[in-house]
Amino acid sequence: MRRTLVPIALLAALAAGPAGAQEKAQGPDPAPGGESRPTGGGAPAAAPGWWDVPRIGLGLGIDALSLGSFIQDTVAGIPAAPVSIYVPLQVLPWLRLDPSFGAGTYQQSASSGSPYSGYTWTVAIGALFYIVPPQPFGVYLGPRVGVSFSGEKSRAPSGAVEELREVDWSLLGAFGAEYFFFRQFALGAELRLGAYFFGNPTTTVGGTTTTQERNRTGFATSGVFFLRYFFY
């Protein structure tokens, strides 16, 4: 009986050896939830997509044209804050909503002549459609709509304080590109082209307010440089 059992055990061990080696080469079964695991062939699992949605971030936009006009104190020019804060919201792989807010102030002391001060702040939103998904380089285009509130305060020749206020609108087309150095941080640039609609300014002197009726529009290009950081 013992002589019969030994050959049977040897045959069972030889049969189990190739089967075990084949199982190790094939690797374990896929993980729950459909995620594939590495196989014996060395192919790693696919990396997560660059553009999982939804995503939200924080960005900084520097408008070169507005920065120059703002420093030169050309209030009669196109009103816009030179630097704006953006909150990009990627709602779909091909669609981003891009609200923004910007503000700026300036002043001149009495020692430099007549005391003078001014401000501007803007609120805008864009709908950006991606024609090239950012993986990691992306290209997009879309409209931007904004409103700007600006004002000045100076001293009239009579000595009374004169205040000027104005509300203006913009409707722009944007074409931009960005590059993700890693999944959460990107640098980009954007070209804008569109129309500006200037409101009727109101002037207040000594408690009396007057409104200047005018039909003024503008058409211009501008360029914006972006830094964007996404939280996840």
C-alpha positions as CSV (number, residue, x, y, z in Angstrom):
1,M,0.0,0.0,0.0
2,R,2.8,2.5,0.9
3,R,4.5,1.8,-2.5
4,T,1.3,2.7,-4.3
5,L,0.7,6.0,-2.4
6,V,4.2,7.4,-3.1
7,P,3.9,7.5,-6.9
8,I,0.4,9.0,-6.7
9,A,1.7,11.8,-4.5
10,L,4.5,12.5,-6.8
11,L,2.2,12.7,-9.8
12,A,-0.1,15.2,-7.9
13,A,2.8,17.4,-7.1
14,L,4.0,17.5,-10.7
15,A,0.5,18.4,-11.9
16,A,0.0,21.2,-9.3
17,G,3.4,22.8,-10.2
18,P,2.6,24.0,-13.7
19,A,-0.9,25.1,-12.7
20,G,0.4,27.2,-9.9
21,A,3.0,28.8,-12.2
22,Q,0.3,29.6,-14.7
23,E,-1.9,31.3,-12.0
24,K,1.1,33.5,-10.9
25,A,1.8,34.5,-14.5
26,Q,-1.9,35.5,-15.1
27,G,-2.1,37.5,-11.9
28,P,-5.1,37.9,-9.5
29,D,-8.7,38.5,-10.7
30,P,-9.8,42.1,-11.3
31,A,-10.4,44.1,-8.2
32,P,-14.0,44.9,-7.2
33,G,-15.5,47.9,-9.0
34,G,-14.0,47.1,-12.3
35,E,-10.5,48.3,-11.6
36,S,-7.8,46.3,-13.4
37,R,-4.8,45.1,-11.5
38,P,-1.3,44.6,-12.9
39,T,-0.7,41.4,-14.7
40,G,2.3,39.2,-15.0
41,G,3.0,40.9,-18.4
42,G,4.1,44.1,-16.5
43,A,1.3,46.4,-17.8
44,P,0.3,48.8,-15.0
45,A,-3.2,49.9,-14.3
46,A,-4.3,53.0,-16.3
47,A,-3.6,56.3,-14.5
48,P,-6.6,58.5,-13.5
49,G,-7.8,60.9,-16.2
50,W,-6.3,64.4,-16.2
51,W,-9.7,65.9,-16.4
52,D,-12.1,64.2,-14.0
53,V,-15.1,66.4,-13.4
54,P,-16.4,68.3,-11.6
55,R,-13.3,70.3,-10.5
56,I,-13.0,73.7,-8.9
57,G,-10.0,75.9,-8.5
58,L,-8.6,79.3,-7.9
59,G,-6.7,81.5,-10.4
60,L,-5.1,84.8,-11.0
61,G,-5.5,86.7,-14.3
62,I,-3.2,89.7,-15.3
63,D,-4.7,91.9,-18.0
64,A,-1.7,93.6,-19.6
65,L,-3.7,96.3,-21.4
66,S,-5.8,97.3,-18.3
67,L,-2.6,97.2,-16.2
68,G,-1.0,99.8,-18.4
69,S,-4.0,102.1,-18.7
70,F,-4.7,101.8,-15.0
71,I,-1.2,102.9,-14.1
72,Q,-1.3,105.8,-16.5
73,D,-4.6,106.9,-14.8
74,T,-6.6,107.0,-18.1
75,V,-10.0,106.6,-16.5
76,A,-11.6,107.6,-19.8
77,G,-10.2,104.5,-21.3
78,I,-11.7,101.0,-21.1
79,P,-12.5,100.4,-17.4
80,A,-11.3,97.1,-16.0
81,A,-9.3,95.9,-13.0
82,P,-5.7,95.1,-14.0
83,V,-5.6,91.9,-11.9
84,S,-8.6,89.6,-11.3
85,I,-9.3,86.6,-9.2
86,Y,-10.9,83.6,-11.1
87,V,-12.8,80.6,-9.7
88,P,-12.7,78.1,-12.6
89,L,-15.3,75.4,-12.4
90,Q,-14.9,72.5,-14.8
91,V,-18.5,71.1,-15.0
92,L,-17.9,68.9,-18.1
93,P,-14.7,67.6,-19.8
94,W,-15.3,70.1,-22.6
95,L,-17.0,73.0,-20.6
96,R,-15.6,75.3,-17.9
97,L,-17.5,78.1,-16.2
98,D,-15.1,80.9,-15.2
99,P,-16.4,83.7,-12.9
100,S,-14.0,86.4,-11.9
101,F,-13.7,89.5,-9.7
102,G,-11.2,92.3,-9.7
103,A,-10.7,95.6,-8.0
104,G,-8.2,98.5,-8.0
105,T,-7.8,102.0,-6.5
106,Y,-5.5,104.9,-7.0
107,Q,-5.0,108.3,-5.4
108,Q,-3.0,111.5,-5.6
109,S,-2.2,113.4,-2.5
110,A,-2.6,117.2,-2.1
111,S,1.2,117.6,-2.0
112,S,1.2,116.6,-5.7
113,G,-1.4,119.1,-6.7
114,S,-5.2,118.8,-6.4
115,P,-6.2,115.8,-4.3
116,Y,-7.6,113.1,-6.5
117,S,-8.7,109.4,-6.2
118,G,-10.5,106.8,-8.1
119,Y,-11.5,103.1,-8.1
120,T,-12.8,100.4,-10.4
121,W,-14.1,96.9,-9.7
122,T,-15.4,94.3,-12.2
123,V,-17.5,91.2,-12.1
124,A,-17.5,88.8,-15.0
125,I,-18.3,85.2,-16.1
126,G,-17.1,83.2,-19.0
127,A,-18.3,80.0,-20.7
128,L,-15.2,78.2,-22.1
129,F,-15.5,75.3,-24.6
130,Y,-12.5,73.1,-25.0
131,I,-11.5,72.2,-28.6
132,V,-8.4,70.4,-27.3
133,P,-8.7,68.8,-23.8
134,P,-5.9,69.8,-21.4
135,Q,-3.9,66.6,-21.2
136,P,-1.7,68.4,-20.4
137,F,-2.0,71.1,-23.1
138,G,-5.4,72.5,-23.9
139,V,-7.1,75.0,-26.2
140,Y,-10.5,76.7,-25.6
141,L,-12.7,79.4,-26.9
142,G,-15.9,81.1,-25.7
143,P,-17.8,84.2,-24.6
144,R,-17.2,86.4,-21.5
145,V,-19.7,88.9,-20.1
146,G,-18.7,91.5,-17.5
147,V,-19.8,94.6,-15.7
148,S,-17.4,97.3,-14.4
149,F,-18.1,99.9,-11.7
150,S,-15.8,102.9,-11.7
151,G,-15.6,106.3,-10.0
152,E,-13.5,109.3,-9.3
153,K,-13.3,111.9,-6.6
154,S,-11.6,115.3,-7.0
155,R,-11.8,118.9,-5.9
156,A,-13.6,121.3,-8.2
157,P,-12.1,124.8,-8.8
158,S,-14.8,126.2,-6.4
159,G,-13.3,124.0,-3.7
160,A,-16.3,121.6,-3.6
161,V,-15.7,117.9,-3.8
162,E,-16.7,116.4,-7.2
163,E,-17.7,112.8,-7.5
164,L,-18.1,110.9,-10.8
165,R,-19.6,107.4,-11.1
166,E,-20.1,105.1,-14.1
167,V,-21.3,101.6,-14.9
168,D,-20.0,99.9,-18.1
169,W,-20.5,96.5,-19.7
170,S,-18.4,94.3,-21.9
171,L,-19.1,91.4,-24.3
172,L,-16.0,89.6,-25.4
173,G,-14.9,86.6,-27.3
174,A,-12.0,84.7,-25.8
175,F,-9.4,82.3,-27.3
176,G,-6.9,80.8,-25.0
177,A,-4.5,78.0,-24.2
178,E,-3.1,76.5,-21.0
179,Y,-0.5,73.9,-20.0
180,F,-0.7,71.7,-16.9
181,F,2.7,71.2,-15.3
182,F,1.0,68.7,-13.1
183,R,-2.7,67.8,-12.7
184,Q,-3.5,70.7,-10.3
185,F,-1.4,73.6,-11.6
186,A,-1.5,75.3,-15.0
187,L,-0.2,78.4,-16.7
188,G,-2.1,80.0,-19.6
189,A,-2.7,83.0,-21.9
190,E,-5.8,84.3,-23.5
191,L,-6.6,86.7,-26.3
192,R,-9.8,88.7,-26.0
193,L,-11.7,90.6,-28.7
194,G,-15.0,92.4,-28.2
195,A,-17.2,95.4,-27.5
196,Y,-17.5,97.7,-24.6
197,F,-20.7,99.6,-23.7
198,F,-20.2,102.7,-21.6
199,G,-22.9,103.9,-19.3
200,N,-24.1,107.4,-18.6
201,P,-21.8,109.0,-15.9
202,T,-23.3,110.8,-13.0
203,T,-21.6,113.8,-11.4
204,T,-22.2,115.0,-7.8
205,V,-21.1,118.4,-6.7
206,G,-22.2,120.0,-3.4
207,G,-25.1,117.5,-3.1
208,T,-26.4,118.1,-6.6
209,T,-26.3,115.2,-9.0
210,T,-26.4,115.4,-12.8
211,T,-26.3,112.7,-15.4
212,Q,-24.6,113.1,-18.8
213,E,-26.5,111.4,-21.6
214,R,-24.2,109.8,-24.1
215,N,-24.0,106.9,-26.6
216,R,-20.5,105.6,-26.3
217,T,-19.2,102.2,-27.3
218,G,-15.7,100.7,-27.8
219,F,-14.1,97.8,-29.6
220,A,-10.7,96.5,-28.5
221,T,-8.4,93.5,-28.0
222,S,-6.6,92.6,-24.9
223,G,-4.4,89.8,-23.5
224,V,-4.5,88.0,-20.2
225,F,-2.0,85.8,-18.5
226,F,-3.3,83.1,-16.1
227,L,-2.1,81.1,-13.1
228,R,-4.6,78.4,-12.1
229,Y,-4.6,75.9,-9.3
230,F,-7.3,73.2,-8.9
231,F,-8.0,71.8,-5.5
232,Y,-8.4,68.2,-6.7
